C-alpha cells in the first residue's frame, strides 16, 4: 500500500480549513448538517447491516447517502461516518445516474458492488482510502483539540447513547447464584 504524499496532505488540510467549522459545537449530526450546507446538498446518514465493508457513501443527483455498519460500536460508527464524509469532501464519489425507481436500486447496487470489488485491487482507489482516512483523522484531532472528544462516542439523541452491557444476569431480587 502506498503512503500519502505531502502534497496531498496539504491539500486535505486546506479542505478542512475551508469548512470554517466551529469545533466547540461538534456533534456528528451538527457536523454532517454543516458539511451538507457547505456542499449545498442534503446528506442522509443511515445505519444498516453491511457485509464486506464497514461503510460506504453513494451520491445521487439530488443528495448523498452515507451508510455505516450498525453492528459496530458507536465510536466506530462515528469514525466510519467521518471517513465517508471525507470521501464526499474530497470529491471521491461520482454521482450514480438513474432513470426509474427500479433503475435507482439497480444503479446503486451495481455501483456498490463494483466499488467493493475494485477497491481491494486498485492502487488509485487505495490512495483515495488513505486520503479519506487522513481527513477523518484531522477532523478527530480538531474535535479533540476543542475538548469535544466525548461527542465522538455519542449522538444528539439520548436514545443512541451506548451503554455497555452488564456481565452476568442481574434480575431484581436475585443474585447470580439464584439465576
Protein Blocks (a to p, Z undefined) as FASTA:
>chain_A
ZZddfklmmmmmmmmmmnopafklgcfklmmmmmmmmnopacdddddddehiabdcdddf
kbccddddfkbcfklmmmmmmmmmmmmmnopaccdddfbfklmmmmmmmmmmmmmmmmmm
mmklmmmmmmmmmmmmmmmmmmmmnopmmmmmccfblklpccdddedjddehiafklZZ
